[in-house]
Structure formats: structure tokens, C-alpha cells
Amino acid sequence: MISKDDYVLWKNEPTTQAWFEACQQRVEDAKEQLIGTSAEDVAFGAFLRGMIGAYREMMQFTVEDVNEV
């Protein structure tokens, strides 16, 4: 089990912050790709939407979510 204090410390670590920033950049990149994807490429559009959703969910984890696993 992870304490709330340990989780906050981890979230504030420079490496963790860089990792979350990289995840956010992936979301922004995927959104740009999605904008440029033709309507006929349904599979790739669905892949990008799924990737965006996965990154967003991962970035919203709380200490309670982590402790449920």
C-alpha cells in the first residue's frame, strides 16, 4: 500500500513530472494526427482516440486508484 505522502512525493519528483509531461505531449501529438486523419481511415482514428483516452486515464490516477490494485 502506498501512503498519500509517498504518492505526493513521487508526483513531485522531477523524473515523474517529466514523464507526465511526455504523456501530455503524446496526447497533443495524437490529437494533431487525429485532426489530419481522413474520415476514411476509421481504424487509425479509433486507435488514436483510444491512445488519447488511455494516456488521459493514466495521468488522472490518484493514490486511491493505485491502492485498489
PDB file with one MODEL, atoms N, CA, C and O in Angstrom:
MODEL        1
ATOM      1  N   MET A   1       0.843  -1.172   0.000  1.00  0.00           N
ATOM      2  CA  MET A   1       0.000   0.000   0.000  1.00  0.00           C
ATOM      3  C   MET A   1       0.892   1.240   0.000  1.00  0.00           C
ATOM      4  O   MET A   1       1.928   1.271   0.664  1.00  0.00           O
ATOM      5  N   ILE A   2       0.490   2.231  -0.731  1.00  0.00           N
ATOM      6  CA  ILE A   2       1.247   3.471  -0.851  1.00  0.00           C
ATOM      7  C   ILE A   2       0.556   4.552  -0.022  1.00  0.00           C
ATOM      8  O   ILE A   2      -0.654   4.754  -0.131  1.00  0.00           O
ATOM      9  N   SER A   3       1.335   5.236   0.801  1.00  0.00           N
ATOM     10  CA  SER A   3       0.744   6.313   1.597  1.00  0.00           C
ATOM     11  C   SER A   3       0.516   7.537   0.712  1.00  0.00           C
ATOM     12  O   SER A   3       1.167   7.706  -0.319  1.00  0.00           O
ATOM     13  N   LYS A   4      -0.399   8.366   1.129  1.00  0.00           N
ATOM     14  CA  LYS A   4      -0.681   9.587   0.378  1.00  0.00           C
ATOM     15  C   LYS A   4       0.558  10.483   0.321  1.00  0.00           C
ATOM     16  O   LYS A   4       0.831  11.097  -0.710  1.00  0.00           O
ATOM     17  N   ASP A   5       1.303  10.559   1.417  1.00  0.00           N
ATOM     18  CA  ASP A   5       2.529  11.366   1.441  1.00  0.00           C
ATOM     19  C   ASP A   5       3.556  10.852   0.429  1.00  0.00           C
ATOM     20  O   ASP A   5       4.173  11.641  -0.287  1.00  0.00           O
ATOM     21  N   ASP A   6       3.739   9.525   0.373  1.00  0.00           N
ATOM     22  CA  ASP A   6       4.680   8.946  -0.591  1.00  0.00           C
ATOM     23  C   ASP A   6       4.233   9.213  -2.019  1.00  0.00           C
ATOM     24  O   ASP A   6       5.054   9.492  -2.893  1.00  0.00           O
ATOM     25  N   TYR A   7       2.933   9.128  -2.251  1.00  0.00           N
ATOM     26  CA  TYR A   7       2.399   9.381  -3.588  1.00  0.00           C
ATOM     27  C   TYR A   7       2.656  10.834  -4.006  1.00  0.00           C
ATOM     28  O   TYR A   7       3.066  11.099  -5.136  1.00  0.00           O
ATOM     29  N   VAL A   8       2.415  11.755  -3.095  1.00  0.00           N
ATOM     30  CA  VAL A   8       2.649  13.182  -3.380  1.00  0.00           C
ATOM     31  C   VAL A   8       4.125  13.428  -3.647  1.00  0.00           C
ATOM     32  O   VAL A   8       4.475  14.160  -4.572  1.00  0.00           O
ATOM     33  N   LEU A   9       4.991  12.826  -2.847  1.00  0.00           N
ATOM     34  CA  LEU A   9       6.432  12.966  -3.085  1.00  0.00           C
ATOM     35  C   LEU A   9       6.810  12.452  -4.472  1.00  0.00           C
ATOM     36  O   LEU A   9       7.562  13.100  -5.199  1.00  0.00           O
ATOM     37  N   TRP A  10       6.284  11.284  -4.831  1.00  0.00           N
ATOM     38  CA  TRP A  10       6.556  10.708  -6.141  1.00  0.00           C
ATOM     39  C   TRP A  10       6.064  11.621  -7.270  1.00  0.00           C
ATOM     40  O   TRP A  10       6.773  11.846  -8.250  1.00  0.00           O
ATOM     41  N   LYS A  11       4.838  12.145  -7.117  1.00  0.00           N
ATOM     42  CA  LYS A  11       4.268  13.014  -8.155  1.00  0.00           C
ATOM     43  C   LYS A  11       5.086  14.285  -8.343  1.00  0.00           C
ATOM     44  O   LYS A  11       5.088  14.858  -9.433  1.00  0.00           O
ATOM     45  N   ASN A  12       5.783  14.737  -7.295  1.00  0.00           N
ATOM     46  CA  ASN A  12       6.557  15.972  -7.365  1.00  0.00           C
ATOM     47  C   ASN A  12       8.013  15.759  -7.761  1.00  0.00           C
ATOM     48  O   ASN A  12       8.756  16.728  -7.917  1.00  0.00           O
ATOM     49  N   GLU A  13       8.429  14.518  -7.924  1.00  0.00           N
ATOM     50  CA  GLU A  13       9.796  14.233  -8.350  1.00  0.00           C
ATOM     51  C   GLU A  13      10.002  14.749  -9.783  1.00  0.00           C
ATOM     52  O   GLU A  13       9.094  14.632 -10.606  1.00  0.00           O
ATOM     53  N   PRO A  14      11.163  15.311 -10.093  1.00  0.00           N
ATOM     54  CA  PRO A  14      11.425  15.807 -11.447  1.00  0.00           C
ATOM     55  C   PRO A  14      11.265  14.735 -12.531  1.00  0.00           C
ATOM     56  O   PRO A  14      10.756  15.019 -13.615  1.00  0.00           O
ATOM     57  N   THR A  15      11.694  13.516 -12.241  1.00  0.00           N
ATOM     58  CA  THR A  15      11.554  12.440 -13.231  1.00  0.00           C
ATOM     59  C   THR A  15      10.088  12.137 -13.495  1.00  0.00           C
ATOM     60  O   THR A  15       9.688  11.938 -14.642  1.00  0.00           O
ATOM     61  N   THR A  16       9.291  12.102 -12.443  1.00  0.00           N
ATOM     62  CA  THR A  16       7.860  11.847 -12.591  1.00  0.00           C
ATOM     63  C   THR A  16       7.195  12.973 -13.364  1.00  0.00           C
ATOM     64  O   THR A  16       6.363  12.726 -14.237  1.00  0.00           O
ATOM     65  N   GLN A  17       7.558  14.202 -13.048  1.00  0.00           N
ATOM     66  CA  GLN A  17       6.999  15.354 -13.751  1.00  0.00           C
ATOM     67  C   GLN A  17       7.343  15.287 -15.244  1.00  0.00           C
ATOM     68  O   GLN A  17       6.493  15.560 -16.092  1.00  0.00           O
ATOM     69  N   ALA A  18       8.577  14.928 -15.557  1.00  0.00           N
ATOM     70  CA  ALA A  18       8.990  14.806 -16.965  1.00  0.00           C
ATOM     71  C   ALA A  18       8.199  13.706 -17.663  1.00  0.00           C
ATOM     72  O   ALA A  18       7.824  13.844 -18.828  1.00  0.00           O
ATOM     73  N   TRP A  19       7.947  12.617 -16.945  1.00  0.00           N
ATOM     74  CA  TRP A  19       7.187  11.516 -17.517  1.00  0.00           C
ATOM     75  C   TRP A  19       5.757  11.952 -17.827  1.00  0.00           C
ATOM     76  O   TRP A  19       5.233  11.641 -18.897  1.00  0.00           O
ATOM     77  N   PHE A  20       5.126  12.665 -16.904  1.00  0.00           N
ATOM     78  CA  PHE A  20       3.767  13.150 -17.133  1.00  0.00           C
ATOM     79  C   PHE A  20       3.722  14.183 -18.261  1.00  0.00           C
ATOM     80  O   PHE A  20       2.772  14.210 -19.043  1.00  0.00           O
ATOM     81  N   GLU A  21       4.734  15.018 -18.341  1.00  0.00           N
ATOM     82  CA  GLU A  21       4.802  15.984 -19.447  1.00  0.00           C
ATOM     83  C   GLU A  21       4.941  15.267 -20.781  1.00  0.00           C
ATOM     84  O   GLU A  21       4.338  15.678 -21.772  1.00  0.00           O
ATOM     85  N   ALA A  22       5.736  14.191 -20.817  1.00  0.00           N
ATOM     86  CA  ALA A  22       5.873  13.405 -22.049  1.00  0.00           C
ATOM     87  C   ALA A  22       4.545  12.758 -22.424  1.00  0.00           C
ATOM     88  O   ALA A  22       4.193  12.701 -23.602  1.00  0.00           O
ATOM     89  N   CYS A  23       3.809  12.271 -21.431  1.00  0.00           N
ATOM     90  CA  CYS A  23       2.487  11.700 -21.697  1.00  0.00           C
ATOM     91  C   CYS A  23       1.543  12.751 -22.271  1.00  0.00           C
ATOM     92  O   CYS A  23       0.806  12.480 -23.218  1.00  0.00           O
ATOM     93  N   GLN A  24       1.569  13.941 -21.698  1.00  0.00           N
ATOM     94  CA  GLN A  24       0.708  15.023 -22.191  1.00  0.00           C
ATOM     95  C   GLN A  24       1.090  15.393 -23.620  1.00  0.00           C
ATOM     96  O   GLN A  24       0.221  15.687 -24.441  1.00  0.00           O
ATOM     97  N   GLN A  25       2.377  15.380 -23.915  1.00  0.00           N
ATOM     98  CA  GLN A  25       2.824  15.686 -25.277  1.00  0.00           C
ATOM     99  C   GLN A  25       2.325  14.623 -26.253  1.00  0.00           C
ATOM    100  O   GLN A  25       1.955  14.939 -27.383  1.00  0.00           O
ATOM    101  N   ARG A  26       2.315  13.348 -25.811  1.00  0.00           N
ATOM    102  CA  ARG A  26       1.783  12.282 -26.665  1.00  0.00           C
ATOM    103  C   ARG A  26       0.309  12.510 -26.971  1.00  0.00           C
ATOM    104  O   ARG A  26      -0.147  12.259 -28.086  1.00  0.00           O
ATOM    105  N   VAL A  27      -0.432  12.987 -25.975  1.00  0.00           N
ATOM    106  CA  VAL A  27      -1.851  13.292 -26.184  1.00  0.00           C
ATOM    107  C   VAL A  27      -1.991  14.399 -27.224  1.00  0.00           C
ATOM    108  O   VAL A  27      -2.797  14.292 -28.148  1.00  0.00           O
ATOM    109  N   GLU A  28      -1.210  15.453 -27.073  1.00  0.00           N
ATOM    110  CA  GLU A  28      -1.287  16.580 -28.017  1.00  0.00           C
ATOM    111  C   GLU A  28      -0.890  16.139 -29.424  1.00  0.00           C
ATOM    112  O   GLU A  28      -1.526  16.535 -30.401  1.00  0.00           O
ATOM    113  N   ASP A  29       0.149  15.328 -29.530  1.00  0.00           N
ATOM    114  CA  ASP A  29       0.583  14.824 -30.840  1.00  0.00           C
ATOM    115  C   ASP A  29      -0.500  13.971 -31.487  1.00  0.00           C
ATOM    116  O   ASP A  29      -0.765  14.092 -32.683  1.00  0.00           O
ATOM    117  N   ALA A  30      -1.126  13.106 -30.685  1.00  0.00           N
ATOM    118  CA  ALA A  30      -2.187  12.239 -31.211  1.00  0.00           C
ATOM    119  C   ALA A  30      -3.396  13.065 -31.655  1.00  0.00           C
ATOM    120  O   ALA A  30      -4.033  12.745 -32.659  1.00  0.00           O
ATOM    121  N   LYS A  31      -3.709  14.126 -30.909  1.00  0.00           N
ATOM    122  CA  LYS A  31      -4.822  14.999 -31.309  1.00  0.00           C
ATOM    123  C   LYS A  31      -4.524  15.662 -32.648  1.00  0.00           C
ATOM    124  O   LYS A  31      -5.411  15.772 -33.494  1.00  0.00           O
ATOM    125  N   GLU A  32      -3.298  16.100 -32.845  1.00  0.00           N
ATOM    126  CA  GLU A  32      -2.911  16.711 -34.127  1.00  0.00           C
ATOM    127  C   GLU A  32      -3.018  15.691 -35.260  1.00  0.00           C
ATOM    128  O   GLU A  32      -3.501  16.006 -36.347  1.00  0.00           O
ATOM    129  N   GLN A  33      -2.560  14.465 -34.992  1.00  0.00           N
ATOM    130  CA  GLN A  33      -2.669  13.418 -36.002  1.00  0.00           C
ATOM    131  C   GLN A  33      -4.122  13.120 -36.311  1.00  0.00           C
ATOM    132  O   GLN A  33      -4.483  12.903 -37.467  1.00  0.00           O
ATOM    133  N   LEU A  34      -4.952  13.109 -35.290  1.00  0.00           N
ATOM    134  CA  LEU A  34      -6.373  12.812 -35.470  1.00  0.00           C
ATOM    135  C   LEU A  34      -7.033  13.874 -36.344  1.00  0.00           C
ATOM    136  O   LEU A  34      -7.868  13.567 -37.195  1.00  0.00           O
ATOM    137  N   ILE A  35      -6.649  15.110 -36.124  1.00  0.00           N
ATOM    138  CA  ILE A  35      -7.194  16.195 -36.947  1.00  0.00           C
ATOM    139  C   ILE A  35      -6.838  15.985 -38.413  1.00  0.00           C
ATOM    140  O   ILE A  35      -7.646  16.249 -39.303  1.00  0.00           O
ATOM    141  N   GLY A  36      -5.618  15.505 -38.654  1.00  0.00           N
ATOM    142  CA  GLY A  36      -5.147  15.316 -40.029  1.00  0.00           C
ATOM    143  C   GLY A  36      -5.515  13.985 -40.649  1.00  0.00           C
ATOM    144  O   GLY A  36      -5.172  13.729 -41.803  1.00  0.00           O
ATOM    145  N   THR A  37      -6.203  13.135 -39.912  1.00  0.00           N
ATOM    146  CA  THR A  37      -6.565  11.804 -40.411  1.00  0.00           C
ATOM    147  C   THR A  37      -7.836  11.906 -41.240  1.00  0.00           C
ATOM    148  O   THR A  37      -8.801  12.567 -40.857  1.00  0.00           O
ATOM    149  N   SER A  38      -7.813  11.239 -42.379  1.00  0.00           N
ATOM    150  CA  SER A  38      -9.000  11.283 -43.231  1.00  0.00           C
ATOM    151  C   SER A  38     -10.134  10.480 -42.600  1.00  0.00           C
ATOM    152  O   SER A  38      -9.906   9.547 -41.829  1.00  0.00           O
ATOM    153  N   ALA A  39     -11.331  10.858 -42.939  1.00  0.00           N
ATOM    154  CA  ALA A  39     -12.523  10.187 -42.398  1.00  0.00           C
ATOM    155  C   ALA A  39     -12.587   8.732 -42.831  1.00  0.00           C
ATOM    156  O   ALA A  39     -13.240   7.915 -42.181  1.00  0.00           O
ATOM    157  N   GLU A  40     -11.914   8.406 -43.927  1.00  0.00           N
ATOM    158  CA  GLU A  40     -11.937   7.028 -44.422  1.00  0.00           C
ATOM    159  C   GLU A  40     -11.047   6.099 -43.590  1.00  0.00           C
ATOM    160  O   GLU A  40     -11.239   4.883 -43.605  1.00  0.00           O
ATOM    161  N   ASP A  41     -10.084   6.661 -42.872  1.00  0.00           N
ATOM    162  CA  ASP A  41      -9.164   5.840 -42.079  1.00  0.00           C
ATOM    163  C   ASP A  41      -9.727   5.659 -40.671  1.00  0.00           C
ATOM    164  O   ASP A  41      -9.180   6.165 -39.692  1.00  0.00           O
ATOM    165  N   VAL A  42     -10.821   4.932 -40.601  1.00  0.00           N
ATOM    166  CA  VAL A  42     -11.559   4.749 -39.353  1.00  0.00           C
ATOM    167  C   VAL A  42     -10.715   4.015 -38.310  1.00  0.00           C
ATOM    168  O   VAL A  42     -10.734   4.377 -37.133  1.00  0.00           O
ATOM    169  N   ALA A  43      -9.987   3.002 -38.727  1.00  0.00           N
ATOM    170  CA  ALA A  43      -9.210   2.198 -37.784  1.00  0.00           C
ATOM    171  C   ALA A  43      -8.122   3.028 -37.121  1.00  0.00           C
ATOM    172  O   ALA A  43      -7.926   2.931 -35.909  1.00  0.00           O
ATOM    173  N   PHE A  44      -7.414   3.839 -37.890  1.00  0.00           N
ATOM    174  CA  PHE A  44      -6.352   4.658 -37.317  1.00  0.00           C
ATOM    175  C   PHE A  44      -6.936   5.726 -36.400  1.00  0.00           C
ATOM    176  O   PHE A  44      -6.369   6.019 -35.348  1.00  0.00           O
ATOM    177  N   GLY A  45      -8.062   6.305 -36.792  1.00  0.00           N
ATOM    178  CA  GLY A  45      -8.736   7.289 -35.945  1.00  0.00           C
ATOM    179  C   GLY A  45      -9.155   6.671 -34.617  1.00  0.00           C
ATOM    180  O   GLY A  45      -9.009   7.292 -33.564  1.00  0.00           O
ATOM    181  N   ALA A  46      -9.673   5.453 -34.668  1.00  0.00           N
ATOM    182  CA  ALA A  46     -10.080   4.763 -33.441  1.00  0.00           C
ATOM    183  C   ALA A  46      -8.863   4.462 -32.570  1.00  0.00           C
ATOM    184  O   ALA A  46      -8.925   4.579 -31.347  1.00  0.00           O
ATOM    185  N   PHE A  47      -7.762   4.075 -33.203  1.00  0.00           N
ATOM    186  CA  PHE A  47      -6.526   3.817 -32.456  1.00  0.00           C
ATOM    187  C   PHE A  47      -6.083   5.078 -31.727  1.00  0.00           C
ATOM    188  O   PHE A  47      -5.760   5.030 -30.541  1.00  0.00           O
ATOM    189  N   LEU A  48      -6.067   6.211 -32.437  1.00  0.00           N
ATOM    190  CA  LEU A  48      -5.639   7.464 -31.821  1.00  0.00           C
ATOM    191  C   LEU A  48      -6.555   7.874 -30.677  1.00  0.00           C
ATOM    192  O   LEU A  48      -6.078   8.306 -29.627  1.00  0.00           O
ATOM    193  N   ARG A  49      -7.862   7.744 -30.867  1.00  0.00           N
ATOM    194  CA  ARG A  49      -8.800   8.086 -29.793  1.00  0.00           C
ATOM    195  C   ARG A  49      -8.588   7.193 -28.571  1.00  0.00           C
ATOM    196  O   ARG A  49      -8.648   7.661 -27.434  1.00  0.00           O
ATOM    197  N   GLY A  50      -8.341   5.914 -28.812  1.00  0.00           N
ATOM    198  CA  GLY A  50      -8.070   5.004 -27.708  1.00  0.00           C
ATOM    199  C   GLY A  50      -6.780   5.351 -26.981  1.00  0.00           C
ATOM    200  O   GLY A  50      -6.713   5.286 -25.754  1.00  0.00           O
ATOM    201  N   MET A  51      -5.755   5.721 -27.743  1.00  0.00           N
ATOM    202  CA  MET A  51      -4.478   6.097 -27.148  1.00  0.00           C
ATOM    203  C   MET A  51      -4.635   7.357 -26.299  1.00  0.00           C
ATOM    204  O   MET A  51      -4.111   7.432 -25.187  1.00  0.00           O
ATOM    205  N   ILE A  52      -5.351   8.333 -26.821  1.00  0.00           N
ATOM    206  CA  ILE A  52      -5.595   9.572 -26.071  1.00  0.00           C
ATOM    207  C   ILE A  52      -6.325   9.261 -24.771  1.00  0.00           C
ATOM    208  O   ILE A  52      -5.958   9.765 -23.710  1.00  0.00           O
ATOM    209  N   GLY A  53      -7.346   8.440 -24.856  1.00  0.00           N
ATOM    210  CA  GLY A  53      -8.105   8.076 -23.659  1.00  0.00           C
ATOM    211  C   GLY A  53      -7.248   7.347 -22.640  1.00  0.00           C
ATOM    212  O   GLY A  53      -7.367   7.593 -21.439  1.00  0.00           O
ATOM    213  N   ALA A  54      -6.391   6.457 -23.102  1.00  0.00           N
ATOM    214  CA  ALA A  54      -5.530   5.697 -22.182  1.00  0.00           C
ATOM    215  C   ALA A  54      -4.538   6.616 -21.477  1.00  0.00           C
ATOM    216  O   ALA A  54      -4.356   6.516 -20.264  1.00  0.00           O
ATOM    217  N   TYR A  55      -3.896   7.508 -22.225  1.00  0.00           N
ATOM    218  CA  TYR A  55      -2.960   8.443 -21.602  1.00  0.00           C
ATOM    219  C   TYR A  55      -3.676   9.349 -20.596  1.00  0.00           C
ATOM    220  O   TYR A  55      -3.171   9.592 -19.500  1.00  0.00           O
ATOM    221  N   ARG A  56      -4.834   9.835 -20.971  1.00  0.00           N
ATOM    222  CA  ARG A  56      -5.579  10.714 -20.057  1.00  0.00           C
ATOM    223  C   ARG A  56      -5.951   9.987 -18.774  1.00  0.00           C
ATOM    224  O   ARG A  56      -5.820  10.539 -17.681  1.00  0.00           O
ATOM    225  N   GLU A  57      -6.416   8.746 -18.906  1.00  0.00           N
ATOM    226  CA  GLU A  57      -6.777   7.982 -17.708  1.00  0.00           C
ATOM    227  C   GLU A  57      -5.554   7.758 -16.827  1.00  0.00           C
ATOM    228  O   GLU A  57      -5.624   7.905 -15.607  1.00  0.00           O
ATOM    229  N   MET A  58      -4.448   7.408 -17.442  1.00  0.00           N
ATOM    230  CA  MET A  58      -3.224   7.158 -16.694  1.00  0.00           C
ATOM    231  C   MET A  58      -2.762   8.404 -15.944  1.00  0.00           C
ATOM    232  O   MET A  58      -2.279   8.307 -14.816  1.00  0.00           O
ATOM    233  N   MET A  59      -2.907   9.560 -16.558  1.00  0.00           N
ATOM    234  CA  MET A  59      -2.455  10.800 -15.928  1.00  0.00           C
ATOM    235  C   MET A  59      -3.394  11.257 -14.806  1.00  0.00           C
ATOM    236  O   MET A  59      -3.031  12.131 -14.018  1.00  0.00           O
ATOM    237  N   GLN A  60      -4.580  10.683 -14.726  1.00  0.00           N
ATOM    238  CA  GLN A  60      -5.541  11.078 -13.696  1.00  0.00           C
ATOM    239  C   GLN A  60      -5.568  10.133 -12.504  1.00  0.00           C
ATOM    240  O   GLN A  60      -6.375  10.321 -11.593  1.00  0.00           O
ATOM    241  N   PHE A  61      -4.703   9.118 -12.488  1.00  0.00           N
ATOM    242  CA  PHE A  61      -4.679   8.190 -11.363  1.00  0.00           C
ATOM    243  C   PHE A  61      -4.445   8.936 -10.062  1.00  0.00           C
ATOM    244  O   PHE A  61      -3.681   9.901 -10.010  1.00  0.00           O
ATOM    245  N   THR A  62      -5.111   8.477  -9.017  1.00  0.00           N
ATOM    246  CA  THR A  62      -4.918   9.019  -7.678  1.00  0.00           C
ATOM    247  C   THR A  62      -4.298   7.927  -6.811  1.00  0.00           C
ATOM    248  O   THR A  62      -4.190   6.775  -7.232  1.00  0.00           O
ATOM    249  N   VAL A  63      -3.899   8.291  -5.618  1.00  0.00           N
ATOM    250  CA  VAL A  63      -3.339   7.305  -4.704  1.00  0.00           C
ATOM    251  C   VAL A  63      -4.378   6.225  -4.386  1.00  0.00           C
ATOM    252  O   VAL A  63      -4.019   5.066  -4.180  1.00  0.00           O
ATOM    253  N   GLU A  64      -5.624   6.585  -4.344  1.00  0.00           N
ATOM    254  CA  GLU A  64      -6.685   5.611  -4.085  1.00  0.00           C
ATOM    255  C   GLU A  64      -6.790   4.606  -5.241  1.00  0.00           C
ATOM    256  O   GLU A  64      -6.995   3.413  -5.016  1.00  0.00           O
ATOM    257  N   ASP A  65      -6.649   5.093  -6.466  1.00  0.00           N
ATOM    258  CA  ASP A  65      -6.682   4.191  -7.622  1.00  0.00           C
ATOM    259  C   ASP A  65      -5.526   3.204  -7.581  1.00  0.00           C
ATOM    260  O   ASP A  65      -5.700   2.016  -7.849  1.00  0.00           O
ATOM    261  N   VAL A  66      -4.352   3.704  -7.245  1.00  0.00           N
ATOM    262  CA  VAL A  66      -3.161   2.866  -7.194  1.00  0.00           C
ATOM    263  C   VAL A  66      -3.305   1.801  -6.111  1.00  0.00           C
ATOM    264  O   VAL A  66      -2.917   0.651  -6.314  1.00  0.00           O
ATOM    265  N   ASN A  67      -3.856   2.175  -4.977  1.00  0.00           N
ATOM    266  CA  ASN A  67      -4.004   1.237  -3.866  1.00  0.00           C
ATOM    267  C   ASN A  67      -5.098   0.199  -4.080  1.00  0.00           C
ATOM    268  O   ASN A  67      -5.148  -0.795  -3.355  1.00  0.00           O
ATOM    269  N   GLU A  68      -5.974   0.407  -5.061  1.00  0.00           N
ATOM    270  CA  GLU A  68      -7.024  -0.572  -5.357  1.00  0.00           C
ATOM    271  C   GLU A  68      -6.463  -1.791  -6.079  1.00  0.00           C
ATOM    272  O   GLU A  68      -7.083  -2.855  -6.067  1.00  0.00           O
ATOM    273  N   VAL A  69      -5.310  -1.651  -6.701  1.00  0.00           N
ATOM    274  CA  VAL A  69      -4.725  -2.741  -7.499  1.00  0.00           C
ATOM    275  C   VAL A  69      -4.062  -3.754  -6.613  1.00  0.00           C
ATOM    276  O   VAL A  69      -3.516  -4.741  -7.106  1.00  0.00           O
TER     277      VAL A  69
ENDMDL
END
